[in-house]
Amino acid sequence: MSRVLVVWCPDWPVTAVGVEASTAGAVVVQGQISACTAAARAEGVRRGQRVRDAQRRCPELVVAERDTDAEGRLFETVVEAVAALTPKVEVVRPGMCAIAARGPARFYGGEESLRLMVQDAVVEAGFDCGAGIADGLFAAELAARTEDGGTVVPEGGAAAFLAPYPLTVLDRPELADLLKRLGVRTLGAFASLPSGHVAGRFGTDGALAQRLARGDEPRPLAPAHMAVDLSVREEFDPPAAQDEQVVFAAKRLAGELHEGLGAGGLTCVRLTVTAGFADGHVLERLWRHDGALSTLAIAERVRWQLSAWRSDRPKGGVDADGIELGDGDDAVWGGVAWLELTPDQLVPDEGRQQSLWGQTSVTDRIARAADRIQALLGHRGITRPVLTGGRGPGERVTKVPVGDLVPGGVPDGPWPGSVPAPAPASVPPSMAPAEVVDASGAPVVVSARCAVSAAPAMVTVGGRAAVVTSWTGPWPVDERWWDSARSRRRARFQVVTDDGLARLLAVEGGRWLVEATYD
């Protein structure tokens, strides 16, 4: 069993946006709390809460949007501080890195001495952290998260150390919930179950989770040796001055890498990313992932690695060799001359269980095809719809470029004033004007108290009039009343006409508009 030292920086997403640990602060993704400081947790703020609920518990809460690029860029300072003491630092994710502990511990006089030296180096760099040493990455991470700033778990003692922890630390909510209903509440109880029964009932992922609970390696130690060189490399001529160019190339290289690994029945969980700059400088980082490193995960880590160097590059102009340096936040220092991906740890590919009634995820083949189209049309050349929160039907769907990370879950509102189900079948890109009159031919209006002047009798859209057979509403909305420039008052109606069409109409400022249509 390998001895691993983990450096864990608490609440790193909040630290990356500049919120002090003593301040009640949080970062938000799609209207929900993604991470918060200890001061905010003391006031009752928790991950997954809606911003409104969190601010109700902590009125002075400082809220900011999560910035993953800033997380990767700032964490480079921590990695450099650790790398000054020992090479081969693995970046598990921004906020946590790991090193093999055996060799450095012998050099620095023991594991506790090594732990304290690494922790002091990160603190001197300006960041709070915990450092822990244990058998395997999972136990070492929990050792780093202890209240006293980390601890050293004796060799062979990982199982006893992990036994009291709740199942939630496995980061598998569905598995933890099911085991809890079966009466299994701790890692120790889970570890004591027969392995064959766990694998038969919970599959490969359940067996992997049980190995973690027992303090074992996630996979049996059966290292796969590379009979051939599986590394992939891309040259840039002229050097790439924008990181988007490098990220596009990284996606293509990742596809080639996975094709080579797939031919041998292998997958990669640790990867070395090396970028060579036009001035001869070489930036190399070792990245680890809990599961297989997908094409998107590799491209994301290349972006983080490049963004860590933006603050050091000059802005605009050309360098001494006449190479354009680029300008703006996406420019990379000196221009990237080449990029290389090298698999550092290979394991047998155990496959994936697809949905019984068809696939529910994007396959690697589709993802690679989308990458090629994006390379021709640009990053926003191909998008996919993503459900978001909102009151109007056009506000509930956002087009996101394929490949961009989308946080899970849909903000649950409550979105007062939203139109009830079913959702409209078609939402036009721009709302067409309409005219709505009552039985006497007078325009239908809605008062400030949301009272309708008369029942709608006829709707005219595009010069074609139709008689209203049924209608319901209004659903009034008074949005951003505190901002005079963006405030909006609107009332929505569902209207069915004798031509067989059902429409969602909205009246705003005395003007009627067709917001959507139903099938």
C-alpha positions as CSV (number, residue, x, y, z in Angstrom):
1,M,0.0,0.0,0.0
2,S,1.4,3.4,-1.0
3,R,1.8,6.2,1.6
4,V,0.3,9.4,0.4
5,L,0.4,13.0,1.7
6,V,-2.5,15.2,0.8
7,V,-2.7,19.0,1.0
8,W,-6.2,20.2,1.4
9,C,-7.1,23.9,1.3
10,P,-10.6,24.4,2.8
11,D,-13.3,26.2,0.9
12,W,-11.1,26.8,-2.1
13,P,-13.8,28.0,-4.5
14,V,-14.6,30.8,-2.0
15,T,-10.9,31.6,-1.5
16,A,-10.4,31.9,-5.2
17,V,-12.9,34.7,-5.6
18,G,-11.2,36.7,-2.9
19,V,-13.5,36.2,0.1
20,E,-11.6,36.0,3.5
21,A,-12.1,33.0,5.7
22,S,-13.3,35.2,8.5
23,T,-16.1,36.6,6.3
24,A,-19.4,34.9,5.8
25,G,-19.2,34.3,2.1
26,A,-20.3,31.8,-0.5
27,V,-20.0,31.0,-4.2
28,V,-23.1,30.3,-6.3
29,V,-23.8,28.0,-9.2
30,Q,-27.2,28.3,-10.9
31,G,-28.8,30.0,-7.9
32,Q,-27.5,27.4,-5.3
33,I,-24.7,27.5,-2.8
34,S,-21.7,25.6,-4.2
35,A,-19.2,26.3,-1.3
36,C,-19.1,28.6,1.7
37,T,-16.7,29.7,4.4
38,A,-16.7,28.5,8.0
39,A,-18.2,31.8,9.2
40,A,-21.1,31.2,6.8
41,R,-21.5,27.6,8.0
42,A,-21.7,28.8,11.6
43,E,-24.7,30.9,10.6
44,G,-26.5,27.9,9.1
45,V,-25.4,28.2,5.4
46,R,-25.0,24.9,3.7
47,R,-24.1,23.6,0.2
48,G,-27.1,23.1,-2.0
49,Q,-29.2,25.8,-0.4
50,R,-30.9,28.4,-2.5
51,V,-29.3,31.8,-2.3
52,R,-32.5,33.3,-0.9
53,D,-32.6,30.7,1.9
54,A,-28.9,31.2,2.7
55,Q,-29.4,35.0,2.9
56,R,-32.4,34.5,5.2
57,R,-30.1,32.6,7.6
58,C,-27.2,35.0,7.2
59,P,-28.2,38.4,6.0
60,E,-24.6,39.7,5.7
61,L,-23.6,36.8,3.4
62,V,-21.2,37.8,0.6
63,V,-22.2,36.0,-2.6
64,A,-20.1,35.6,-5.8
65,E,-20.4,33.5,-8.9
66,R,-18.0,30.5,-8.9
67,D,-14.9,31.0,-11.1
68,T,-13.2,27.6,-11.9
69,D,-10.5,29.3,-13.9
70,A,-9.6,31.5,-10.9
71,E,-9.5,28.4,-8.8
72,G,-7.0,26.7,-11.1
73,R,-4.9,29.8,-11.5
74,L,-4.6,30.6,-7.8
75,F,-3.9,27.0,-6.8
76,E,-0.7,27.1,-8.9
77,T,0.8,29.1,-6.0
78,V,0.1,26.2,-3.6
79,V,1.5,23.6,-6.0
80,E,4.7,25.6,-6.4
81,A,5.1,25.8,-2.6
82,V,4.8,22.0,-2.3
83,A,6.9,21.3,-5.4
84,A,9.7,23.3,-3.8
85,L,10.0,20.5,-1.2
86,T,9.4,17.5,-3.3
87,P,8.8,16.9,-7.0
88,K,6.0,15.0,-8.8
89,V,3.0,16.9,-7.2
90,E,-0.3,15.5,-8.3
91,V,-3.1,18.0,-8.6
92,V,-6.3,16.1,-7.7
93,R,-8.4,19.2,-8.2
94,P,-8.0,22.9,-7.5
95,G,-7.8,23.0,-3.7
96,M,-6.2,19.6,-3.2
97,C,-2.9,18.0,-4.3
98,A,-1.0,14.9,-3.3
99,I,2.5,13.5,-3.2
100,A,4.0,10.1,-2.6
101,A,5.2,10.2,1.0
102,R,7.8,7.5,1.5
103,G,10.8,9.0,-0.2
104,P,10.3,12.6,1.1
105,A,9.6,11.3,4.6
106,R,13.0,9.5,4.7
107,F,14.7,12.6,3.4
108,Y,13.0,15.0,5.9
109,G,13.3,12.9,9.0
110,G,9.9,11.2,9.2
111,E,6.3,11.5,8.1
112,E,5.3,14.0,10.8
113,S,8.2,16.3,10.0
114,L,7.3,16.1,6.3
115,R,3.7,16.9,7.0
116,L,4.5,19.9,9.1
117,M,7.1,21.2,6.5
118,V,4.6,21.0,3.7
119,Q,1.8,22.6,5.8
120,D,4.1,25.4,6.8
121,A,5.2,26.0,3.2
122,V,1.6,26.4,2.1
123,V,0.7,28.7,5.0
124,E,3.8,30.9,4.3
125,A,2.5,31.1,0.7
126,G,-0.6,32.8,2.2
127,F,-3.2,30.0,2.3
128,D,-4.7,28.0,5.1
129,C,-4.5,24.2,4.7
130,G,-4.5,20.8,6.3
131,A,-2.0,18.1,5.5
132,G,-2.5,14.4,6.2
133,I,-0.6,11.2,5.5
134,A,-2.2,7.7,5.3
135,D,-2.4,4.6,3.2
136,G,-4.0,5.7,-0.1
137,L,-5.4,8.9,-1.4
138,F,-8.9,8.6,0.2
139,A,-7.7,8.1,3.7
140,A,-5.0,10.8,3.3
141,E,-7.7,13.3,2.3
142,L,-9.8,12.6,5.3
143,A,-6.6,12.8,7.5
144,A,-5.9,16.2,6.0
145,R,-9.5,17.4,6.9
146,T,-9.3,16.7,10.6
147,E,-10.0,19.6,12.9
148,D,-6.4,20.0,14.2
149,G,-5.0,20.7,10.7
150,G,-4.2,17.2,9.7
151,T,-2.7,14.0,11.1
152,V,-0.6,11.0,10.3
153,V,-2.4,7.7,10.1
154,P,-0.1,4.9,11.1
155,E,0.8,2.4,8.3
156,G,-1.8,-0.3,8.2
157,G,-4.2,1.7,10.3
158,A,-6.4,3.2,7.5
159,A,-9.3,0.8,8.1
160,A,-9.5,1.7,11.8
161,F,-9.2,5.4,11.0
162,L,-12.0,5.3,8.4
163,A,-14.4,3.1,10.4
164,P,-16.3,5.8,12.3
165,Y,-16.8,8.1,9.3
166,P,-20.3,8.4,7.9
167,L,-21.0,7.0,4.4
168,T,-21.5,10.6,3.0
169,V,-17.7,11.0,2.8
170,L,-17.8,8.5,-0.1
171,D,-19.5,11.2,-2.2
172,R,-22.0,8.7,-3.5
173,P,-25.4,10.1,-2.3
174,E,-27.6,7.3,-3.8
175,L,-25.4,4.5,-2.4
176,A,-25.2,6.2,1.0
177,D,-29.0,6.7,1.2
178,L,-29.7,3.1,0.2
179,L,-27.1,1.7,2.7
180,K,-28.6,3.9,5.4
181,R,-32.1,2.4,4.8
182,L,-30.5,-1.0,5.0
183,G,-29.1,-0.2,8.4
184,V,-25.5,0.5,7.3
185,R,-24.4,3.9,8.5
186,T,-20.6,4.0,8.8
187,L,-17.6,3.1,6.6
188,G,-16.7,0.4,9.1
189,A,-20.1,-1.3,8.9
190,F,-19.9,-1.1,5.1
191,A,-16.4,-2.5,5.0
192,S,-17.4,-5.5,7.1
193,L,-20.0,-6.7,4.5
194,P,-19.0,-9.6,2.2
195,S,-17.3,-8.3,-0.9
196,G,-19.0,-10.7,-3.2
197,H,-22.5,-9.7,-2.0
198,V,-21.6,-6.0,-2.3
199,A,-20.4,-6.4,-5.9
200,G,-23.5,-8.4,-6.8
201,R,-25.9,-5.9,-5.2
202,F,-24.2,-2.6,-6.0
203,G,-22.0,-3.4,-9.0
204,T,-18.5,-2.2,-9.9
205,D,-19.0,1.2,-8.3
206,G,-20.2,-0.3,-5.0
207,A,-17.2,-2.6,-4.9
208,L,-14.9,0.3,-5.5
209,A,-16.6,2.2,-2.7
210,Q,-16.1,-0.7,-0.3
211,R,-12.4,-0.9,-1.1
212,L,-12.2,2.8,-0.2
213,A,-14.1,2.1,3.1
214,R,-11.6,-0.7,3.9
215,G,-8.6,1.6,3.3
216,D,-7.5,-0.3,0.2
217,E,-6.5,1.1,-3.2
218,P,-9.6,1.9,-5.3
219,R,-8.5,-0.8,-7.7
220,P,-6.4,-3.9,-7.2
221,L,-2.7,-3.3,-7.8
222,A,-2.3,-4.6,-11.3
223,P,-0.4,-1.9,-13.1
224,A,-0.6,-1.9,-16.9
225,H,2.8,-1.3,-18.5
226,M,2.9,0.7,-21.7
227,A,4.3,-1.6,-24.4
228,V,4.2,1.3,-26.8
229,D,4.3,5.1,-26.4
230,L,0.8,6.3,-26.0
231,S,1.6,9.9,-25.5
232,V,0.1,12.4,-28.0
233,R,1.6,15.7,-29.1
234,E,0.5,18.8,-31.0
235,E,2.8,21.5,-32.5
236,F,1.5,25.1,-32.9
237,D,3.0,27.1,-35.8
238,P,2.8,29.9,-35.2
239,P,2.6,29.6,-31.4
240,A,-0.9,29.8,-30.0
241,A,-1.5,33.1,-28.3
242,Q,-5.0,32.3,-27.0
243,D,-5.7,29.5,-24.6
244,E,-8.9,28.5,-26.5
245,Q,-6.7,27.3,-29.4
246,V,-4.7,25.1,-27.0
247,V,-7.9,23.8,-25.3
248,F,-9.4,22.8,-28.7
249,A,-6.1,21.0,-29.5
250,A,-6.3,19.3,-26.1
251,K,-9.7,18.0,-26.9
252,R,-8.5,16.5,-30.1
253,L,-5.4,15.0,-28.5
254,A,-7.5,13.6,-25.7
255,G,-9.7,11.8,-28.3
256,E,-6.6,10.3,-29.9
257,L,-5.3,9.3,-26.5
258,H,-8.5,7.5,-25.6
259,E,-8.6,5.7,-29.0
260,G,-5.1,4.4,-28.3
261,L,-6.0,3.4,-24.7
262,G,-9.3,1.8,-25.9
263,A,-7.4,-0.4,-28.4
264,G,-5.6,-1.9,-25.5
265,G,-8.6,-2.1,-23.1
266,L,-7.1,0.5,-20.8
267,T,-8.1,3.8,-19.2
268,C,-6.1,6.6,-17.7
269,V,-6.6,8.0,-14.1
270,R,-3.5,10.0,-14.0
271,L,-2.1,12.2,-16.7
272,T,0.9,14.4,-17.3
273,V,0.2,17.6,-19.3
274,T,3.2,19.4,-20.7
275,A,3.1,22.7,-22.4
276,G,6.1,24.3,-24.2
277,F,6.1,28.0,-24.6
278,A,7.7,30.0,-27.5
279,D,10.5,31.3,-25.2
280,G,11.6,27.8,-24.3
281,H,9.9,27.6,-21.0
282,V,8.1,24.2,-20.2
283,L,5.2,23.9,-17.9
284,E,4.4,20.4,-16.6
285,R,1.7,19.3,-14.3
286,L,0.5,15.8,-13.1
287,W,-3.3,15.6,-12.9
288,R,-5.3,12.9,-11.1
289,H,-9.0,12.1,-11.4
290,D,-11.1,9.8,-9.1
291,G,-12.5,8.1,-12.2
292,A,-11.4,7.9,-15.8
293,L,-10.1,11.1,-17.3
294,S,-12.6,11.9,-20.0
295,T,-12.0,14.2,-23.0
296,L,-13.7,17.0,-21.3
297,A,-11.9,16.5,-18.0
298,I,-8.5,16.6,-19.8
299,A,-9.4,19.8,-21.7
300,E,-10.6,21.4,-18.4
301,R,-7.3,20.6,-16.7
302,V,-5.3,22.1,-19.7
303,R,-7.4,25.2,-19.3
304,W,-6.6,25.4,-15.6
305,Q,-2.9,24.8,-16.2
306,L,-2.7,27.6,-18.7
307,S,-4.9,30.0,-16.7
308,A,-2.4,29.7,-13.8
309,W,0.2,31.5,-15.9
310,R,-1.9,34.4,-17.2
311,S,-1.0,36.7,-14.3
312,D,2.7,36.3,-15.2
313,R,2.5,37.1,-18.9
314,P,2.8,40.6,-20.5
315,K,-0.3,41.9,-22.0
316,G,-0.4,42.7,-25.7
317,G,2.4,43.4,-28.2
318,V,5.0,41.0,-29.4
319,D,7.9,39.3,-27.7
320,A,11.6,39.5,-28.6
321,D,11.2,37.0,-31.5
322,G,8.3,39.0,-32.9
323,I,5.6,36.5,-31.8
324,E,2.3,38.0,-30.9
325,L,1.6,37.7,-27.2
326,G,-2.2,38.2,-27.4
327,D,-4.3,40.4,-25.3
328,G,-7.1,39.9,-22.8
329,D,-7.8,37.3,-20.2
330,D,-7.5,34.4,-22.7
331,A,-3.9,35.2,-23.8
332,V,-1.1,32.9,-22.7
333,W,2.3,34.1,-21.9
334,G,4.8,33.8,-24.8
335,G,2.5,31.7,-27.0
336,V,2.3,27.9,-26.7
337,A,4.6,26.1,-29.1
338,W,3.6,22.6,-28.3
339,L,1.3,20.5,-26.1
340,E,1.8,16.9,-25.0
341,L,-0.4,14.5,-23.1
342,T,1.2,11.5,-21.5
343,P,-0.7,8.8,-19.6
344,D,1.1,8.2,-16.3
345,Q,-1.1,5.6,-14.6
346,L,-3.1,3.1,-16.6
347,V,-5.7,0.7,-15.3
348,P,-7.9,-1.9,-17.0
349,D,-11.0,-0.5,-18.4
350,E,-13.9,-2.2,-16.7
351,G,-16.5,-0.7,-19.0
352,R,-19.7,1.2,-18.2
353,Q,-23.3,0.0,-17.6
354,Q,-25.6,1.8,-20.0
355,S,-29.3,2.6,-19.3
356,L,-31.6,-0.3,-19.8
357,W,-33.9,1.6,-22.2
358,G,-31.2,3.4,-24.1
359,Q,-28.3,5.8,-23.6
360,T,-28.8,8.9,-21.4
361,S,-25.3,10.4,-21.8
362,V,-23.3,11.7,-24.7
363,T,-21.0,9.0,-26.1
364,D,-17.3,9.6,-26.8
365,R,-18.0,9.3,-30.5
366,I,-20.5,12.1,-30.4
367,A,-18.3,14.3,-28.2
368,R,-15.4,13.9,-30.7
369,A,-17.6,14.8,-33.6
370,A,-18.8,17.9,-31.7
371,D,-15.2,18.9,-31.0
372,R,-14.3,18.7,-34.7
373,I,-17.3,21.0,-35.6
374,Q,-16.3,23.4,-32.9
375,A,-12.8,23.5,-34.3
376,L,-14.3,24.7,-37.6
377,L,-17.1,27.0,-36.3
378,G,-15.7,28.2,-33.0
379,H,-16.4,27.4,-29.4
380,R,-20.0,28.6,-29.6
381,G,-20.6,27.0,-33.0
382,I,-22.5,24.1,-31.5
383,T,-24.6,24.4,-28.4
384,R,-27.0,22.3,-26.3
385,P,-30.0,23.3,-24.3
386,V,-29.7,23.3,-20.5
387,L,-32.6,23.7,-18.1
388,T,-32.2,26.7,-15.8
389,G,-34.5,28.6,-13.4
390,G,-37.0,31.2,-14.5
391,R,-40.6,32.4,-14.8
392,G,-41.1,32.6,-18.5
393,P,-40.6,29.6,-20.9
394,G,-37.8,31.4,-22.7
395,E,-35.9,32.0,-19.5
396,R,-35.9,28.3,-18.4
397,V,-33.6,27.1,-21.2
398,T,-30.0,28.3,-21.8
399,K,-27.9,27.4,-24.7
400,V,-24.4,26.3,-23.5
401,P,-21.5,25.4,-25.8
402,V,-20.9,21.7,-26.0
403,G,-18.0,20.8,-23.7
404,D,-18.6,23.5,-21.1
405,L,-19.2,22.2,-17.6
406,V,-22.8,22.4,-16.5
407,P,-23.6,22.0,-12.8
408,G,-26.2,19.4,-12.0
409,G,-29.6,20.2,-10.8
410,V,-32.2,22.8,-11.7
411,P,-32.9,25.7,-9.4
412,D,-36.2,25.0,-7.8
413,G,-37.5,28.5,-7.6
414,P,-40.1,28.9,-6.2
415,W,-40.4,31.5,-9.1
416,P,-43.7,33.2,-8.2
417,G,-45.7,34.2,-11.2
418,S,-44.4,31.4,-13.4
419,V,-46.7,29.7,-15.8
420,P,-47.8,26.2,-14.6
421,A,-47.3,23.0,-16.5
422,P,-47.4,21.8,-19.2
423,A,-44.6,23.8,-20.8
424,P,-45.1,25.3,-24.2
425,A,-43.9,23.3,-27.2
426,S,-42.4,26.2,-29.1
427,V,-40.7,29.4,-27.9
428,P,-39.8,31.8,-30.8
429,P,-36.5,33.7,-30.6
430,S,-38.4,37.0,-30.7
431,M,-42.0,37.6,-29.5
432,A,-44.5,38.6,-32.3
433,P,-46.9,41.4,-31.6
434,A,-50.5,40.6,-31.1
435,E,-53.8,42.4,-30.6
436,V,-56.4,41.3,-28.0
437,V,-59.9,42.8,-27.8
438,D,-63.0,42.1,-25.9
439,A,-66.5,41.4,-27.3
440,S,-67.1,45.1,-27.9
441,G,-63.9,45.5,-29.8
442,A,-62.1,47.5,-27.1
443,P,-58.5,46.5,-26.2
444,V,-58.1,44.2,-23.2
445,V,-56.0,45.8,-20.5
446,V,-54.7,44.7,-17.1
447,S,-54.7,47.2,-14.3
448,A,-51.9,47.8,-11.7
449,R,-53.9,45.5,-9.3
450,C,-53.9,42.8,-12.0
451,A,-57.6,43.1,-12.8
452,V,-58.6,42.3,-16.4
453,S,-60.8,44.9,-18.1
454,A,-62.9,42.3,-19.9
455,A,-62.7,38.7,-21.1
456,P,-60.6,38.4,-24.3
457,A,-62.8,37.7,-27.3
458,M,-60.5,37.9,-30.3
459,V,-56.8,37.6,-30.9
460,T,-55.1,39.0,-34.0
461,V,-51.5,37.8,-34.8
462,G,-49.8,38.7,-38.1
463,G,-53.0,40.2,-39.5
464,R,-55.0,37.0,-38.9
465,A,-57.9,37.2,-36.4
466,A,-59.2,34.2,-34.4
467,V,-62.0,33.9,-31.9
468,V,-61.1,33.1,-28.3
469,T,-62.8,29.8,-27.2
470,S,-61.1,29.6,-23.7
471,W,-58.6,31.5,-21.7
472,T,-57.0,31.6,-18.2
473,G,-54.8,34.1,-16.4
474,P,-53.4,36.5,-15.6
475,W,-50.1,35.4,-14.0
476,P,-48.5,38.7,-13.0
477,V,-44.8,39.2,-12.7
478,D,-43.1,42.2,-11.2
479,E,-39.3,41.7,-11.7
480,R,-36.3,43.7,-10.6
481,W,-38.5,46.4,-9.1
482,W,-35.4,47.7,-7.3
483,D,-33.5,48.4,-10.6
484,S,-35.2,51.2,-12.6
485,A,-33.2,50.3,-15.8
486,R,-34.1,46.6,-15.7
487,S,-37.4,46.5,-13.9
488,R,-40.3,44.8,-15.7
489,R,-44.0,44.3,-15.1
490,R,-45.7,41.6,-17.2
491,A,-48.9,39.5,-17.1
492,R,-49.3,36.2,-18.9
493,F,-52.4,34.5,-20.3
494,Q,-53.0,31.1,-21.8
495,V,-55.5,31.5,-24.8
496,V,-57.1,28.9,-27.1
497,T,-58.7,30.1,-30.3
498,D,-61.1,28.6,-32.8
499,D,-58.3,27.9,-35.4
500,G,-57.0,25.2,-33.1
501,L,-54.0,27.1,-31.7
502,A,-53.1,27.5,-28.1
503,R,-50.8,30.5,-27.2
504,L,-49.1,31.9,-24.3
505,L,-49.7,35.7,-24.5
506,A,-47.9,38.4,-22.4
507,V,-49.0,42.0,-21.9
508,E,-46.3,44.5,-21.0
509,G,-46.6,48.3,-21.1
510,G,-50.0,48.0,-22.8
511,R,-48.5,45.8,-25.7
512,W,-49.6,42.2,-26.3
513,L,-47.0,39.7,-27.4
514,V,-47.0,36.0,-28.4
515,E,-44.4,34.5,-26.0
516,A,-44.9,30.8,-26.9
517,T,-47.3,28.3,-28.5
518,Y,-48.6,24.9,-27.3
519,D,-49.3,21.7,-29.4
